[in-house]
Amino acid sequence: MGQILITHGKLVTPTGILEADLLVVDGKIAAIGKNQAGPSGTRTLDARGNWVLPGFIDTHVHGGLDADTMHATPAAFDTISRHLARHGVTGWVPTLFACPADALSRVLSAIEEAMRHQGPGARILGAHLESGFIAPKFKGAQPPEALRPMADPALREVIRRHAEVIRIVTLAPELSGAAELIQELVLLGIRVSMGHTDATYEQVMAGAAAGATRVTHLCNAMRPFHHREPGTLGAALVEDALDAEIVADMVHVHPAGIRIAYRCKGADRLMLVSDALMGTGLPPGIHVLDGREIHIGQDVARLPDGTIAGSCITLDRALRNVVTDIGVSIPEAARMAASTPARSLGLTDRGSLEVGMRADLAILDADFRCQGTLVAGVRVFAPE
């Protein structure tokens, strides 16, 4: 892979911000410090005083630039991967809408194939099933005809057959058979996230006891907080065993709500996700995407009736929002965008700027615009 020396950067490390050099050798961070020098043939990348952060990991993304994960084509995955890399993302988890078993099997097979033949761009890390096992009351933009009971044999068989490519399954823990399904998924090595749910506080805690470790897009598509029944939201905020996604487009969740979530969960348990739809990156306006009319705004997408269908944000903008609008420090924001999602997926080789870690890096300017992205030391995005 060769060597590259990144100079004149403000490195966002676990111990703080360092104005230092970063040496990459064979795809890994080999040294951090002032006046570093690499072996003969080392190339130099001048960061020009910009922020150098660990590459972002988006664990909840549906698409971008008119490409959708459900299209399940090499071209769609390549388009999304390249689009994400332009915004500092180095790893992503294609997120699938609820669908029939045969369609799910087809998409998972396509993701597995795409993982074997990754092109230049953000790396596909596996699949996130925003599954058919969710509460109809909080289905959001999920197709109601695809919702199934937990015991559905066809969906369960597809999940077992494709378990190695599935990273996350979102489900509603109050549905009949949830505890048994959670336990089965955990034994298969799949992370369980609770979301699209009308679960009570006690039902969420029971889901966590069964092995669920995540909460899908905190505050959205879930039973809200009440002082006598804290609900899904209350349980998610106080249960330290649960990591929580949050969409920081300032529309999905009010800034004060994000601030509350941050104060409750901290950067080690709250992770930034985009929940980005295929309309992300398209100009604002009305678009017909896969036969559905979608109203694309600056950072959010809505159905014609006003229902939020997903976000149009990218993680560089989400990081900027939590720093400038919420008051999160840049090192903690980097944890929310990189190290926390990495840990939540069980990835121990990336997510922070430390010697020995993969050289997955995002370079952002003072306005948090991406000026370069490296995946395992290879530059996959540079601004024109």
TORPA-301115 format. One line per 4 residues: number of its first residue (from 1); for each residue x, y, z of N, C-alpha, C. Coordinates in steps of 0.001 Angstrom, whole numbers, plus 500000, padded with zeros to 6 digits. Each point is the difference from the previous one (the first is absolute). Layout:
<rs>
NUM) X/Y/Z/X/Y/Z/X/Y/Z; ...
</rs>
This chain:
<rs>
1) 500811/498787/500000/499189/501213/500000/500843/501261/500000; 501271/499894/500436/500864/501161/500007/499877/500812/501268; 500696/501143/499981/500042/500871/501166/499521/501403/499633; 499371/500653/500964/499584/501379/499806/500155/500738/501323
5) 500531/501211/499923/500195/500836/501183/499064/501193/499899; 499091/500113/500965/499058/501120/500039/500587/501062/500919; 500243/501180/499448/500647/501071/500756/499049/501177/500203; 500355/500860/500951/499285/501261/500256/498504/499794/500243
9) 499665/498950/500701/498607/499752/500338/499738/500184/501479; 498750/500272/500333/499556/500005/501388/499343/498647/500244; 500758/499101/500614/499572/498618/500155/499048/499876/501192; 498839/499423/499757/499006/499806/501053/500180/498579/500531
13) 500732/499875/501102/500355/498705/500566/499206/499744/501276; 500024/498778/500522/499280/499711/501253/500501/500815/501182; 501242/500486/499942/500548/500760/501124/499914/501510/499788; 499441/500423/498878/499870/501428/499751/500435/500368/498598
17) 500085/501292/499746/500367/500515/498678/501503/500246/499967; 500658/499412/499011/501447/500135/499861/500322/500648/498664; 500853/500991/500021/500537/500539/498746/501274/499220/499727; 499858/498969/499186/501090/499042/499833/499875/499339/498634
21) 500978/499166/499702/499993/499221/498771/499442/498610/500290; 499481/499379/498953/499478/498645/500120/500566/499166/498860; 500686/498926/500346/500633/499128/499009/499161/498750/499803; 499710/499708/498741/499251/498807/499632/500936/499047/499262
25) 500050/498762/500460/500800/498969/499344/499119/498772/499803; 499896/499574/498749/499217/498806/499666/498582/500045/500569; 499375/501156/499864/498598/500120/500346/499698/500229/501454; 501026/500072/500853/499785/500211/501424/500762/501228/500480
29) 499525/500562/501117/500693/501135/500605/501263/499471/500679; 501163/500452/499510/501279/499491/500510/500610/500912/501043; 499734/501307/499924/500594/500933/500961/499204/501289/500003; 499965/500649/501160/499382/501314/500167/500961/500851/500816
33) 500328/501185/499501/500898/500880/500744/500563/501072/499099; 500773/500879/500576/500607/501082/499226/501231/499496/499267; 500198/500578/498816/501209/499758/499208/500195/498522/499697; 498902/499334/499628/500106/498606/499601/500619/499915/498605
37) 500623/498891/499724/500568/499739/498677/499766/498541/499668; 499500/499742/498811/499718/498632/499610/501166/499362/499259; 499858/498730/499673/501025/499312/499211/500157/500644/498627; 501042/499597/499312/500236/500509/498648/498783/499735/499128
41) 499601/501008/499244/498844/499871/499121/498696/500437/500629; 500051/500461/501253/498784/500459/500662/499463/501251/499319; 498730/499988/499677/499349/501171/499424/499505/500907/501117; 499900/501297/499719/499567/500979/500992/498651/500581/499604
45) 499112/500082/500974/498709/500647/499815/499918/501148/500993; 499964/501226/499501/499926/501186/500847/498542/500260/500377; 499688/499861/501279/498624/500223/500464/499655/501477/500099; 500993/500881/499888/499790/501450/499924/499234/500561/501202
49) 500307/499493/501163/499371/500508/501200/498584/499531/500241; 499505/499081/499179/498637/499492/500151/499924/498924/501082; 498780/499687/500387/499769/498928/500962/500260/498650/499339; 500686/499134/500699/500166/498608/499563/499315/499126/501048
53) 498938/499339/499593/499171/499218/500921/499976/498539/499569; 499612/499098/500914/499748/498626/499559/498845/499995/499008; 500107/499152/498987/498944/499925/499004/498670/499642/500625; 498926/500610/499496/498677/499814/500568/499433/498632/499598
57) 499167/499461/500875/499321/498728/499739/498500/500243/500142; 499272/499829/498909/498559/500243/499985/499294/498651/500051; 499359/499709/501127/499364/498698/500178/498541/499979/499569; 499514/501113/499438/498595/500051/499579/499898/500923/498791
61) 500079/499425/498813/499927/500799/498776/499339/499168/498906; 499013/500624/499327/499226/499301/498975/500482/500285/498582; 500647/501156/499789/500413/500285/498637/500480/501421/499818; 500109/500392/498737/500441/501338/499643/500166/500120/498507
65) 499862/501226/499499/500177/500314/498575/499148/499098/499110; 498738/499781/500422/499020/499234/499229/500304/498500/499985; 500895/499554/500853/500288/498574/500145/499494/499537/501361; 499454/498793/500040/499417/499478/501229/500563/498611/500277
69) 500157/499689/501291/500507/498675/500343/499077/498896/499482; 498695/500266/499924/499059/498986/499534/500117/499738/498496; 500700/500880/499276/500242/499728/498582/500895/498780/499833; 500907/499811/500974/500818/498783/500071/500806/499751/498734
73) 500573/501073/499442/500855/499859/498823/501403/500495/500333; 501012/499485/499294/501356/500523/500217/500080/501501/499793; 499280/500515/499008/500044/501437/499719/499420/500797/501167; 498915/499513/500594/499386/500721/501125/500944/500038/501192
77) 500582/498862/500349/500907/499975/501149/501241/500858/499742; 500489/499987/498772/501172/500815/499667/499662/501486/500089; 498835/500392/499499/499582/501405/500063/499903/500473/501444; 499359/499187/500852/499837/500398/501404/501352/500046/500705
81) 500847/499011/499746/501319/499962/500653/500830/501217/499636; 500007/500379/498735/500764/501171/499572/499403/501285/500574; 498673/500079/500012/499333/501176/500561/500355/500167/501480; 499951/498930/500759/500307/500083/501421/501452/500395/500235
85) 500900/499474/499182/501418/500337/500162/500243/501487/499810; 499200/500645/499170/500147/501444/499803/499618/500789/501249; 499453/499321/500974/499577/500673/501234/500684/499404/501232; 501149/499392/499812/500812/499528/501114/499643/498635/500538
89) 499058/499319/499364/499598/498661/500458/500942/498963/499402; 500537/499143/500852/500911/498943/499544/499385/498610/500117; 498900/499879/500746/499307/498725/500109/498519/500233/500170; 499178/499146/499390/498557/500192/500107/499277/498668/500009
93) 498798/500032/500572/499176/498799/500126/498734/500226/499179; 499916/499431/498792/498798/500163/499186/498757/499571/500780; 499015/500895/500060/498805/499772/500801/498823/499706/499072; 499273/498937/500315/498967/499486/499111/498620/500241/500592
97) 499063/500402/499156/498618/500109/500419/499395/498609/500166; 498936/499915/500771/499265/498748/500134/499524/499537/498624; 500141/498689/499746/499642/499470/498685/499739/498500/500132; 499375/499383/498995/499766/498557/500049/501305/499210/500045
101) 499901/498760/500426/501187/499173/500224/500831/499828/498730; 499350/499783/498854/500785/499768/498784/500755/501255/499588; 499380/501172/500171/500695/501245/499680/501139/500242/500967; 499793/499712/501285/501059/500172/500990/501188/499113/499678
105) 499752/498766/499629/501095/499080/499657/500789/500515/498805; 499284/500529/499012/500679/500528/498812/500901/501181/500352; 499503/500923/500833/500799/501172/500352/501200/499601/500857; 499799/499093/500935/501117/499575/500853/501073/499288/499180
109) 499596/499214/499020/500981/499353/499118/500792/501047/499220; 499312/501065/499571/500680/501065/499265/500977/500754/500894; 499625/500228/501251/500913/500669/500930/501231/499136/500246; 499783/498714/500184/501138/499094/500206/500954/500048/498812
113) 499447/500015/498800/500835/500085/498808/500717/501342/499932; 499306/501088/500348/500638/501318/499978/501134/500081/501009; 499874/499333/501133/501067/500007/500998/501235/499278/499503; 499809/499017/499119/501154/499270/499444/500712/500798/498925
117) 499316/500969/499416/500577/500752/498871/499831/501495/500264; 500614/500476/501067/499859/501399/500392/500834/500892/499084; 499379/501067/499519/500700/500967/499184/500501/501158/500844; 500510/501049/499357/500465/501171/500750/498826/500762/500609
121) 500010/500123/501285/498916/500662/500704/499917/499455/501404; 498937/500381/500708/499783/499485/501349/499771/498495/499932; 500519/499276/500981/499901/498545/500007/498653/499541/500565; 499382/499028/499332/498772/499392/500486/500365/499030/501119
125) 499332/500151/501146/500347/499221/501190/498990/498904/500306; 498945/499877/499216/498938/499045/500266/498660/500693/499871; 498933/499293/500313/498648/500517/499790/499307/500321/501312; 499131/501008/499945/499117/500360/501115/498576/499773/499524
129) 499309/499051/500609/498619/499726/499649/499089/500850/500874; 499443/501062/499401/498938/500761/500674/498733/499206/499691; 499810/498939/500752/499334/498785/499554/498483/500069/500018; 499403/498872/499604/498554/499866/500050/499463/499747/501390
133) 500889/499863/500994/499587/499694/501369/499840/501280/500814; 499147/500900/499523/499832/501296/500657/498523/500269/500264; 499733/501010/500841/498625/500311/500403/499295/500807/498911; 498818/499564/499565/499271/500756/498977/499762/501458/500387
137) 499779/500262/501292/499722/501365/500443/501171/500934/499717; 501205/499469/500019/501197/500819/499797/500801/499516/498798; 499302/499595/498946/500689/499484/498815/500706/501097/499219; 499612/501280/500196/500612/501070/499233/499764/499806/498513
141) 501090/500042/499221/499887/499834/498551/500123/498549/499569; 500047/499076/500963/500108/498584/499656/498701/499501/499367; 500076/499137/498980/498782/499510/499342/499190/499090/500921; 498740/500313/500287/499222/499200/500960/499801/498557/499565
145) 499954/499762/498683/499762/498636/499520/501191/499076/500258; 501152/500580/500340/501199/499185/500240/500185/499649/501473; 499139/500508/500878/500152/499709/501426/499563/498563/500277; 500749/499330/500864/499784/498580/500260/500103/499703/501491
149) 499363/498919/500471/500206/499580/501394/501419/499484/500192; 500459/500037/501244/501361/499561/500306/500265/498560/499554; 498969/499176/500025/500184/498584/499690/499972/499703/498504; 499869/501017/499154/499895/499773/498557/501125/499079/499529
153) 499684/498797/499532/501060/499034/499689/500853/500398/498803; 499394/500649/499011/500761/500348/498800/501075/501047/500316; 499620/501070/500742/500977/501022/500349/501073/499448/500942; 499592/499178/500953/500968/499437/500941/501015/499127/499257
157) 499534/499243/499008/500912/499134/499251/500995/500820/499191; 499523/501097/499377/500904/500868/499235/501055/500606/500914; 499599/500437/501183/500955/500598/500932/501052/498976/500414; 499563/498786/500315/500975/498967/500375/500965/499710/498854
161) 499479/499944/498778/500837/499646/498844/501014/501089/499674; 499647/501261/500280/500878/501119/499657/500599/500658/501241; 500053/499278/501102/500413/500608/501276/501374/500645/499925; 500904/499444/499214/501363/500532/499982/500085/501392/499400
165) 499048/500369/499170/500046/501323/499381/499133/501004/500760; 499165/499543/500924/499100/500885/500740/500712/500500/501249; 500110/501313/500139/500608/500612/501176/498971/500349/501067; 498841/500545/499565/499009/500548/500922/498603/499610/499526
169) 499134/499671/500946/498574/499855/499723/499243/500921/500948; 499160/500875/499439/499113/500837/500801/498665/499291/500175; 499512/499957/501232/498707/499368/500284/499315/500713/501158; 498710/499684/500179/499211/500561/501094/499930/498967/501126
173) 500558/500296/501167/500114/498971/501042/498692/499615/500673; 498924/500764/499753/498725/499671/500638/499217/498945/499239; 500419/499665/498772/499260/499033/499200/500190/498590/500545; 499015/499171/499782/500042/498623/500492/501199/499250/499419
177) 500749/499339/500867/501156/499233/499560/501280/500796/499893; 499976/501271/500434/501180/500856/499836/501207/499475/500762; 499819/499615/501244/501141/499564/500806/500697/498808/499361; 499204/499050/499506/500599/498815/499370/500758/500374/498727
181) 499419/500904/499204/500675/500411/498768/501275/500774/500310; 499950/500889/500986/501205/500741/500383/501110/499031/500379; 499683/499017/500810/501004/499031/500429/500562/499221/498824; 499143/499627/499052/500463/499275/498822/500933/500869/499152
185) 499619/501257/499805/500839/500892/499199/501361/500212/500658; 500008/500177/501316/501267/500199/500708/500899/498776/499831; 499426/498798/500081/500783/498782/499814/500565/499912/498586; 499319/500620/499040/500490/500031/498620/501051/501085/499778
189) 500295/500785/501043/500990/501060/499878/499449/501297/499459; 498684/500170/500051/499339/501194/499469/499656/500940/501144; 500271/501301/499819/499600/501007/500989/498509/500280/499853; 499310/500091/501126/498565/500289/499983/499780/501432/500464
193) 499234/500736/499189/499663/501387/500313/498494/500097/500165; 499562/500722/501023/498568/500157/500241/499524/501311/499391; 498971/499900/499162/499515/501194/499323/498687/499732/499288; 499390/501075/499482/498664/499914/499398/499102/499233/500970
197) 499892/500515/501224/499458/499224/501099/499086/500825/500905; 498993/499316/500528/499108/500579/500994/500273/499380/501373; 501231/499563/500207/500350/499286/501219/499945/500906/501225; 499552/499427/501104/500059/500681/501282/501434/499964/500523
201) 500228/500744/501066/501303/499996/500662/500404/498567/500353; 499086/499244/500614/500316/498645/500424/500289/499090/498814; 499283/500177/498890/500236/499156/498831/501355/500284/499357; 500415/501266/500005/501347/500314/499487/501064/499389/500908
205) 499817/500107/501295/500968/499428/500927/500062/498480/499847; 498849/499370/499728/499993/498559/499750/500745/499671/498709; 499849/500849/498979/500756/499800/498768/501494/500097/500221; 500403/500969/500824/501420/500135/500317/500491/498787/500780
209) 499187/499496/500921/500383/498816/500769/500135/498781/499097; 499212/499953/498918/500075/498877/499063/501209/500091/499079; 500621/501188/499921/501208/500124/499201/500036/501144/499010; 498913/500788/499896/500031/501171/499123/500989/501029/500543
213) 500752/500638/499107/501057/500929/500429/499884/501378/499373; 498994/500222/499156/499911/501262/499279/498562/500505/499980; 499869/501302/499670/498696/500620/499780/500076/500745/498670; 499009/499767/499149/499985/500576/498656/499414/501405/500023
217) 500672/500913/499316/499662/501434/499905/499198/500489/501206; 500741/500236/501069/499438/500430/501279/498998/501143/499814; 498885/499904/500678/498893/500968/500006/499038/499809/498832; 500437/499413/498920/499150/499871/498821/499412/498602/499903
221) 498715/499934/499642/499295/498730/499817/500074/499130/501254; 499708/500610/501152/499983/499252/501249/499071/500665/501012; 499565/499190/500977/499158/500525/501072/500758/501108/500726; 499371/501164/500173/500708/501125/500617/500071/499868/501522
225) 500679/500954/500603/500143/500042/501450/498731/500541/500662; 499614/499362/501094/498960/500536/500872/500489/499816/501427; 499691/500969/500849/500582/499955/501343/499523/498807/500826; 498839/499409/499654/499545/498816/500738/500264/498713/499231
229) 500333/500102/498728/500379/498833/499198/501105/500472/499058; 501250/499844/500401/501108/500601/499234/500117/499518/498564; 499360/498870/499677/499938/499561/498622/501336/499572/499418; 499993/499786/498688/501218/499608/499304/501080/501065/500165
233) 499606/501251/499824/500985/501077/500075/500638/500074/501384; 499179/499916/501040/500548/500067/501349/500977/498879/500274; 499646/498784/499589/500901/498867/500210/501296/500181/499227; 499896/500456/498765/501202/500189/499182/500938/501027/500612
237) 499434/501044/500607/500839/501060/500553/500727/499580/501270; 499399/499126/500787/500607/499681/501305/500718/498657/500043; 499763/499133/499030/500636/498685/500039/501396/500070/499369; 501016/499882/500839/501380/500159/499536/500451/498882/499066
241) 499299/498868/500003/500389/498898/499129/499589/500227/498551; 499202/501040/499744/499488/500235/498656/500730/501150/499319; 500532/499733/498809/500471/501062/499122/498802/500552/499234; 500046/501272/499663/498861/500607/499311/500463/500768/498769
245) 499319/499758/498880/500185/500828/498813/499255/501315/500187; 500498/501057/499368/499228/501237/499941/500263/500686/498665; 498937/500532/499404/500079/500724/498732/500094/501479/500324; 501174/500576/499827/500243/501385/500426/499832/500979/498842
249) 498853/499892/499302/499701/500977/498940/499222/501188/500538; 499706/500007/501301/499270/501050/500697/498524/500039/499594; 499535/498982/499272/498586/499864/499662/499442/498733/500639; 500691/498887/499826/499558/498753/500632/499883/500158/501516
253) 500940/500739/500587/500007/500231/501440/500327/501477/500232; 499212/500658/500840/500263/501396/500342/501387/500110/500631; 500722/501107/499763/501321/500148/500627/499999/499753/501505; 498944/500443/500692/499945/499746/501445/499893/498506/500285
257) 499295/499267/499135/499901/498556/500158/501344/499323/499813; 500773/500471/499023/501341/499454/499799/500873/500308/501205; 499853/501202/500529/500793/500390/501176/499658/499105/501198; 498723/499717/500199/499586/499112/501081/500589/498604/499788
261) 499898/499495/498777/500531/498669/499707/501496/499943/500251; 500710/501039/499599/501447/500047/500202/500346/500022/501483; 499246/500769/500776/500280/500073/501436/499694/498672/500688; 498999/499286/499506/499643/498710/500609/500944/498882/499563
265) 500298/499936/498712/500748/498863/499471/501501/500257/499916; 500390/501246/499722/501406/500299/499803/500491/499524/498639; 501180/500432/499636/500554/499680/498679/500326/498526/499843; 500151/499270/501100/500336/498582/499920/498785/499118/499760
269) 498783/500552/500108/498797/499202/499780/499061/500588/498960; 500268/501218/499545/499157/500663/499012/500777/500107/498696; 499433/499471/498919/500717/500002/498727/499209/500753/498933; 500732/500710/499166/499385/500706/498887/499718/499027/498858
273) 498793/500084/499451/499651/499279/498782/499313/500978/499063; 499990/499648/498731/499339/500880/499038/498552/499605/499745; 499689/498694/500004/498699/499505/499546/499704/500576/498613; 501055/500130/499201/499884/500699/498715/499267/499148/498971
277) 499081/500641/499285/499261/499355/498922/500707/500192/498669; 499471/499352/498974/500601/500086/498673/499966/501420/499443; 499134/500858/500553/499951/501385/499544/501108/500868/500549; 500798/499482/500931/501106/500782/500552/500959/500394/498887
281) 500365/501262/499989/500912/500493/498965/499293/500559/498786; 498676/499775/499885/499227/500578/498901/499543/501400/500378; 499701/500845/499017/499545/501358/500328/498653/499968/500701; 499748/500954/500911/498698/500044/500687/498850/500114/499011
285) 498872/499391/500364/498816/500043/499155/499261/498683/500039; 499018/499842/499136/499207/498776/499922/500656/499051/499009; 500289/498803/500471/500617/498982/499154/499148/498731/500050; 499945/499296/498903/499370/498687/499972/501120/498976/500084
289) 500080/499341/501135/501077/499054/500268/499400/498614/500142; 500360/499111/499085/499442/498642/499991/498477/500018/500009; 499424/500936/499237/498550/500051/499867/499276/500724/501106; 500732/500481/501029/499360/500727/501104/500388/501463/499931
293) 499009/500860/500229/500282/501429/500042/500624/500340/501352; 501189/500565/499956/500723/500364/501210/500360/501478/499917; 499753/500717/501080/500343/501414/500072/501372/500123/500665; 500993/500364/499213/501377/500104/500486/500252/501424/500478
297) 500383/500132/501253/500381/501295/500547/501508/500108/500127; 500447/500980/500739/501441/500186/500173/500613/498813/500734; 499327/499537/501064/500560/498923/500798/499014/498888/500319; 498755/500088/499511/499004/498998/500354/499120/499702/498792
301) 499479/498765/499948/499076/499583/498940/498656/499655/500627; 498912/500390/499325/498661/499739/500526/499115/499366/498929; 499028/499207/500467/498951/499508/499124/499021/501144/499721; 499136/499859/498997/499058/501097/499692/499119/500407/501173
305) 499721/499074/500936/499159/500359/501144/500789/500659/501127; 501295/500230/499781/500830/500663/500990/500791/499067/500895; 499711/498685/499940/500745/499034/500801/501478/500028/499621; 500855/500061/501015/501433/499940/499725/500344/498626/499443
309) 500578/499966/498807/500375/498742/499358/501454/499652/500256; 500771/500950/500436/501415/499782/500242/500744/501306/499882; 501283/499902/500142/500822/501196/499979/500711/500149/498660; 500464/501200/499748/500856/500269/498846/501346/500551/500464
313) 500326/499753/501262/501229/500543/500558/501158/499038/499749; 501210/500506/500137/501199/499179/499974/500731/500198/501322; 500893/499079/500339/500580/500038/501336/500938/501174/500226; 500588/500566/498955/500805/501200/500225/499121/501156/500453
317) 498781/500114/499417/499073/501045/500433/499451/499698/501387; 499736/498729/500275/499510/499631/501330/501036/500340/501067; 501268/499729/499707/501060/500339/500953/500075/501506/500200; 499918/500744/498910/499994/501461/500110/498842/500466/500869
321) 498828/499420/499820/498825/500425/500766/500180/499787/501489; 500525/498828/500395/500114/499757/501440/501103/500847/500621; 501006/500380/499203/501057/500872/500519/499494/501435/500103; 499413/500517/498935/499643/501420/499962/498682/500308/500693
325) 499025/499077/499954/498670/500272/500547/499760/499369/501372; 500691/498910/500289/499776/499287/501262/501117/500283/500995; 501166/500402/499509/501116/500294/500893/500852/498807/500338; 499914/498922/499206/500847/498832/500207/501419/500334/499539
329) 500997/499593/500743/501379/500250/499587/500331/499167/498765; 500982/500445/499245/500371/499263/498789/500481/498586/500323; 500823/499775/501029/500382/498610/500313/498797/499128/500355; 499028/500544/500737/498833/499191/500348/499109/499781/498785
333) 499885/500991/499134/499233/499820/498772/500629/498925/499127; 501340/499953/499983/500695/498961/499239/499689/498620/500564; 499892/499896/501323/499619/498726/500599/498592/499605/499567; 499091/500961/499943/498620/499717/499611/499891/499566/498539
337) 500924/500462/499162/499951/499685/498576/500890/498832/499602; 500928/499607/500881/500972/498983/499606/500188/498910/501049; 500530/500360/501173/500375/498943/500942/498794/499302/500620; 498935/500745/500306/498817/499364/500590/499312/499067/499013
341) 499752/500417/498747/499428/499027/499063/500918/498816/499730; 501326/500224/499981/500913/498865/499805/499846/498998/501137; 500017/500495/501232/499861/499093/501131/498651/499303/499988; 498951/500736/499623/498662/499411/499998/499895/498843/499014
345) 500855/499995/498983/500019/498915/499019/501021/498920/500341; 500735/500200/501082/501022/499034/500374/501286/500139/499227; 500231/501167/499376/501217/500237/499227/501056/500608/500908; 501094/499322/500193/501043/500469/500907/501222/500552/499273
349) 499980/499984/498678/501180/500410/499236/499863/501368/499365; 498940/500724/500313/499764/501318/499384/499144/500854/500915; 499859/501285/499626/499131/500887/500762/500731/501020/500837; 501340/499941/500050/500751/501008/500753/501393/500125/499405
353) 500600/501166/500233/501363/500247/499522/500973/499530/501072; 500459/498764/499852/500958/499396/500910/500943/499122/499199; 501221/499890/500462/500971/499133/499340/499475/498572/499992; 500068/499371/498835/499533/498630/499831/498611/499882/499423
357) 499245/501094/500015/498645/499965/499455/500026/500172/498482; 498945/499547/499343/499853/500237/498562/500042/501494/499718; 500652/500351/498919/500089/501411/499619/498769/500395/499187; 498847/499960/500660/498746/500523/499457/499859/501420/500538
361) 500105/500983/499119/500140/501385/500436/499064/500921/499218; 499542/501048/500680/499224/501063/499365/500687/501325/500297; 500209/500799/498979/500617/501322/500146/498921/501049/499740; 499726/500819/501015/498958/501021/499903/500599/501375/500207
365) 499452/500993/499277/500489/501356/500168/499308/500673/501185; 500246/501278/500180/499458/500713/501162/498481/500060/499997; 499389/499887/498820/498544/499984/499888/499453/498578/499954; 500846/499009/500301/499641/498583/500051/499583/499452/498638
369) 500578/500571/498944/499826/499430/498663/501130/499024/499741; 499670/498864/499411/501001/498957/499805/501009/500411/498930; 501271/499904/500361/501086/500330/499082/500834/498773/499623; 499583/498861/500466/500711/498778/499634/499568/498843/500876
373) 499969/498811/499409/499635/498785/500720/500961/498888/499605; 500511/499294/501011/500896/498875/499758/499405/498751/500625; 500041/498907/499263/499567/498697/500489/501204/499072/499986; 500392/499539/501167/501193/499164/500151/501202/500654/499312
377) 500110/501310/500169/501147/500732/499475/499923/500365/498535; 498931/499628/499324/499826/500311/498581/499001/501146/499877; 500390/501041/499287/499122/501153/499871/498873/499686/499024; 498775/499979/500519/498835/499667/499170/499182/501232/499650
381) 500341/501151/500604/499364/501250/499622/500976/501138/500209; 500095/500863/498982/500721/501261/500093/499181/501028/499237; 499754/501182/500581/499182/501001/499301/500668/500439/498705; 499174/500295/499016/500528/500417/498696/500551/501419/500071
</rs>
